[in-house]
Amino acid sequence: MRIHFFNLNRRLLLFLVAGLLSTTIFAQQPNIIFILADDLGYGDVGVFGQQLIKTPNIDQMARQGIKFTNFYAGSTVCAPSRASLMTGQHTGHVTVRGNGEVPLSPTDSILPQMLKQKGYTTGMVGKWGLGLKGSSGDPEKKDWDFFAGHLHHVEGHYQKPDSAWQIINKESKRIKIPSGMYANEWFNQSALTFIERYKQQPFFLYVSYTLPHAELVVPQKYMQRYLNADGSSKFSPEKEQPPGMHYGPQPYPKAAYAAMITQMDDYVGSILALLKKLNLEENTLVIFTSDNGTHTEGGRTLTDAMQFFKSSGPLKGTKRDLYEGGIRIPFIAYWKGHVPANVESDFAGAFWDLLPTIAQITNTKSPKSDGISFLPALLNKKQPQRENPLYWEFYENGFKQAVRKDHWKAIRFYKGTTAIRTELYDLKKDAGENNDLSSRYGRKVKKMEKLMNKERLPSGHTLFQIK
């Protein structure tokens, strides 16, 4: 009887331990810091192949963590990409499917709301872009405890604004930024303040810089690194961005773009240094990525992006394209003692995977999502196969859709309401999308088009109709 009782208890113990591990993955509720660049290209940081722009802190973060080479933004412009990140839905389902004055809906359940279930303090600094004051997407209505940044995406077009927004007494209010201060300097100081203030409790911090988005205006100490002793650009010849344009003037657009990335790298370094100082490294997951591909604005040309800096790396396209260069982004995760160091992953993930992944990490109930948890890939373990394809749609300059299933990707282009062609690429052999295989694999094209039809639900908003 004793032996039988012992064996029974042992089996029960193993059952309980297995159940416990399936729900409580980590001993403590980890802090999560999600750092989002604005219009940073796949090839704009050193560990992703950049040769001309210095990013020592981001590169070190990758060496101490995991680098994802096959990760995608939610969209090819900022608002829908950020909406996808927050809701866990791709652009065939999400409320916000393009730039414009469309807020998150009252029924959209987003990351900070999910994490409040587990007692997290939630903070955001930088560009929001998902709802103005008084709208259903106002940060105070979406469970942000702390907010310091821009509500409107166009506010983020200017690097030295005189004001921004802050949640004060649970209400979004416009406040003055200290005279002469660059917006991203203020954002970064606010991020550091948040970490110091809430270091004793689990927190989620979303750091949404407006770098290196145009306008191409940057503090002199960063600009100086890309100037010669006589004050000329190290990247001459330069074509000046003249005064009187939407974005401010800039005599050296190439040098300024590089300086803005180095500026952001410096800010990322300050966050990592503070975590180390406060002994928070082992209980804080830090993710760095970008909202979409590189831009050609504020005096920056397509030649600057694609040929001089090679900002899209080996990929085709830039911001507003559904080619890889518009949606594939640098993605790095660092979590001392949990995420293995100096590892590269080819897991094909997307922004809508973040919500279920963070839900699993924090043992939180996740809202319905188009994504899957990629926690196994994050920990460098075997990742279960994704069943549903990756899907995008975009409305500017004519409607277009893209879908990726395994290593196959298709892009369908429309003229008005009529689909005019579908391109097909084998990304395993042709990541640069140089060889359209649609004429050779007609049956595969039809299958990919069916996936597009299946993944897209028509939007109820007039801006997001096929016209």
N, C-alpha and C positions, 0 to 999 in steps of 0.2 A: 504493500500500500504506500509506503514511504517513497519507494522508487517511482511508482506510478504518479503520486502526488507531485514529486519533484519534476518529473518529465512534463506533467500537465502545466505546472507553474512556469517551467522554462519556455514551453511553447507559447503560453499566454504572454510571457514577458517579451519574447521575440515579436509576437503579433503587435503588442502595444508599442514597442520601440519602432517597428516599421511604420505603424500608423502615425507616430509622433514625427518621424523624419519626413513623412509625406506632406505634413502640414506645416511644421516648424522647421524651416531649413537652416536658419542661423540662430545662434544663441541670443543675440541682441537684435532689436529692431535697427537695421542699418540706416544711417543718413544717406540721402541720395542727392547728388549735385549734377544737374544736367546743363552743360554749357553749349550754347548754340551760336555759331557764327552766322553772319548774314551775307549770303552770296559768296561764300568761300568755295573755290573750285576743288575738285578731287585731287588735283596735282599741285595745290598751293602750299602744302607743308612738306617739310624735308623728308619725313618718313614715307611720304607718298610720291617722292621723286623730285620735289622742287630743288633746283640748283641755285637760284638767285636770291630767294627770300629766306631770311633767317628766322627759324622757329625752334630755338633750342629747348624751350620748356615743353612744348607739345611733343617734340621728338623724344624727350626724356620720358614723358608720360607713356608714350607708346612702348619704349624699351622696358618700362617697369610694368607694363600691362599687356593688353591684347589689342591688336590692330585688325579691324574688319575691312577686307578689301572689296567686298561685294555687297555693300549696304546702300540702301536707297532712302532718299527723302520722301516725304508724303506727296510732294508736288514739285513743280518746276518754278514756282514763285512762292512768296513767303506766306500769305494768309492761309491758303488751303494746306500747305505743308505743316504749318503750326497747328491747324485744326486737326489734322490727321494724327499728329503727335499727341495732342491732348485727349482726343476721343477714342483712339484705337480703331478708327475707321478710315478706309481708303476713300479716294475722291469719287468713287461711284456710289457712295453711301453718305458721306459726311455732309453736314449742313453747308459749310463754307467751302465752295469748290473753286473759288477764284478770288483775286484781289477786288476790293470794293467795300462798300459800307454795309456788309452783311455780317451780323453778329452770330455767335453761337446761340442756339435756341435754348429756351428754358428747360427743355427735356434732355439736352446734351449733358451727359455725365462725364466729367473730365478728371484728369489725374489728381489734382489737389482734393477734389471732392471724395475720390476713392480713398486717398490716404488719410483723410480726416477720420475715417472709420476706425483707424488704428491709432489715433491720438497724435498724428504727425502735425507739427507746425509747418505751415506752407508759406514759402516766400518766392517772390519773383522780382527780378530787376531787368530793365531794358525794354525792348519792344514787345508789346502785347499784340495789337492788331486784330483782335477777335471780338471787339465790342467797345463802343464808346460809352461815356458816362450816361447812365440812365437806361441803357439798352439791356437786353437779356444776356449779353456777353460781358457786361461790366465786371472787372475782376472781383469786386466786393461781393458780387452775386454768385461767384464760382468758387467760393471757399478759399480765396487767397487771404491769409492772415496779414501778409506784408507785401506791399507792392511799391516800387519806385521806378517809374519809367514812362514810356510813351503809350498812349492808348491808340492813337491813329498811326497807321503805317507811314504816312507821309511826314509826320513829325520826326520820324527816324531818318529822313533824307538829309538832315542838317546836323553837323557834328558839334556846333556850338550854339544850341538854342538857349533862350533866356528862361525857359520854364519847362516843367514836366509834370507828371502826376504822381500822387502818393496817397495810399490809404491812410487816413487819419481819423481815428475814432470810428473805424469801420465804414468810412465813406471816402470815395475817390475825390481828391481835391487837387486843383492845379496849384503848384508851388513854384517859386523862383529857384533856379539853379544858381549857385554862387557865381558871381560875375567873372567872366573869362574862363570858366571851367568847361572842358570838353565833356559832352554828355556821357561818353563811355568811361571816363575817369570817375564821374559821379556814380554811374551804375556800379562800377567795380568797388568803390568805397562802400556803397550800400550793401553789396554782397558780403564784403568782409565784416561789416557791422552786424549783419544778420547772423553770420556764423558765430561770431563772438557772443551775441546775445542769446542764442538758442543752443549753445554747445552742450548743455546738460540734458537735452531731450531729443528724441528723434525728429529730424527735420527733412523736408524736401525743398531744395532751392533750385529754381529755374533761372539761369543766367543767360539772358538773351541780348547779346551785344548787337550793335548796329555797325559792326566792322566785318569785312571791308566794303560794305555798301557805300555807293556814292551818296553824299558828296565826298570828293577826295581831299579832305582837309584833315590835317593831322598835327599833333604837337611837334614842335621843332626838334625836341630831343630824339624823336624817332625818325623824323625826316632827315636829320643830320647824318644818320647812318648810311643813307643812300645818296649822299651828295659828295662831290669832290671838294678838295680844299678851297677851290675858288668859288664854291657855292653852286656849281653846275651839277646836273644830274649824272650819276654814274651810268645811267641807262640811255644816254643821248644816242641818237637824236630824239627829242621829245616834241610832241605837238600840243601846244597850249590849249587848255580849256578856257575860253575867254569869259570876261564878265558879262552879266546880263542874261545868263542862261538859268534854267530851273535849278541846277546845282551850282555851287559857288565856283569861282575861278581857280584854276590850278595850272601854273606854268609847267609843272613836271608830273603829269598823270602817272607815268610808270613808277617813278620813285615814290610818289604818294601812296599808290596802291600797295607797294611792298612795305612801306613804313606802317601802314594801317594794320597789316597782318602781324608785323613784329610788335606793334603796340598791343594787339590782342594777346599775342603769345606772352608778353610780359604780364598782362593781367591774369592769364591762366596760371602762370608761375606763382603769382602772389597768393592765389587761392590755395594751390597745392602746398605752398610754404606755410600758410596759416594752419592748414590741417595737420601738418607735421608738428608745428609748434604746440598745438593744442592736444596732441596725441589722439587725433581722430582718424588717422589714416586707415587703421584696421577696421574701423566701423563706418567707413564712408565710401560708397561707390561713386566714382566720378566718371562721367561720360562727356566726351567732346565730339562735336560734329557740326554740320552746316545745314541750313534750311533748303538749299538747292544749289545748282551749279553756279559758276562764276559769271559776273555781269560784264556788260560793255556799256557803261554809263558814266556820266560825269567827266568825259574827256578820254575815257578808256576805249580803245578800238578793238575790233575783233582780231586784228593782227597782233596787238599787244597780248591779248588773252591766249590765243591759240598757238601763235608761233614764237613770240618772244619769251613769255613766262611759261608757256605750256601749262596753263592753269587747269585744263581738263585732263592733263596727263596724256595717256594713250587713247582717250575716249573722244567721241565725236559729239559736238554740240556744246551749247552754253545754256544759261538761264533762259527760260521760255521754250526750250526744246524738250521733247520727250525722248530724244536720243540720250545715250548714257551720260554724256557730259552735262546734261541738264538736271538729271535726277540722281546719279550715283555720287556719293559724297564720302569724304574721309570720316571714319568712325573709329574712335579709340575709347577703351574702357580701362580704368585703373581702380583697383581695390586691393590694397596690400593684404596679403595673407589669404586671399580668396581667389582673385583672378590671377592666373599664372603670368609670370613675367616674360617679356620678349617673345610673344606668341603671335602668329598670324592666322586668321580664320577666313575661310572663303564662304562661310554661311551667307546665303542670300536672304538678308533681312530688310525690313522697311520700318518707317516710323510707327506704323500701326501695331508693330510687334512690341513696342515699349510698354504699353499699358498692361498687357497680360504678363509680361516679364517682371515688371515692377510689382504687380499683384502677387506673383509667386514668391518673389524675394521677401516681400513684407507680410506674406500670409494674409492677404486681403482679398475680399470678394471683388472680382472684376466685373465691370459692366460688359455687356455684349460687345464683342470686338471682331474685326476682320483678321486680327493678328494671332500669332502663336507665341508662347513663351520661348525665348531663345536662351534661357538660363543655362542649359547644358553647354551650348556653344560658348557662352560667356565664361564658363568654368573650364573650357577646353575639354569637354566630354562629348560623347556621341549625341548628336542632335537628331531628334525624330524627324522624319520626312514631313515636309509641308504638303498638305493636301490641296488647298486652294492656291490659285496662281496669285502673283503680284499684279496689281492693276492701277492704272492712272488714267485720268482724262483731263483735258485742258481746253479753255475756251477762247483765248486770245488769238487773233489772226487766223480764225477758222477753227472749228472743233477738231480735235484729234484724240485718239485713245492709244494706250499701250498696254500690253500684257506680257508678263514673263512666266513661263512654265518650265521648270527645270532649267536647261541651258538655252531654251528657245525664247525668242522675243519677237513680238509683232507690233507694228505701229500702223494704225489706220488713220488716213487723212480724209477730211470731208471738204466739199465745196457747198456751202449752204447746208441743207439737210441731207445731201447725197454723199455717200462714201465713194471716193474716186480711186483710191488705191490703198493697198496694204503691203507694207514692206516686212520682210522676214529675215531674221538674223540668228545665226548660231553663235551665241556669246562665248561658248567654250573655245571655239576656234577663231572667233572674230569679235573680240571685245570692242574694237573700234568701229564696228558696224560699217565696214567698208564694202561688204559683199551682200547685196540684197538677193536672197535665195527664193523669193516668192514665185518666180516663173518656173523654178525647178521642183518646188514642193507645194503644189497646189492643194493637196489634201491637208497638209499641215496648216496652210493658211486658213482654210475653212474651219479647222478645229480651233485655231487661235481666235478667229472672229466669233465663233460660238461662245468661247470663254468671255470675250469682251461683252457680248450681249447678256450673258448670264450675270456678270459681275456688276453691271450698271443698272441702278434704279433711277428713273427720271427724277430730277430735282423739281421741287415745287416753286423755286425762285425763278423769276423771269430772267435774271442774269445768266442762269445756268441751264439754258435750253439750247438744243441744237437748232441753229437758225439758218 
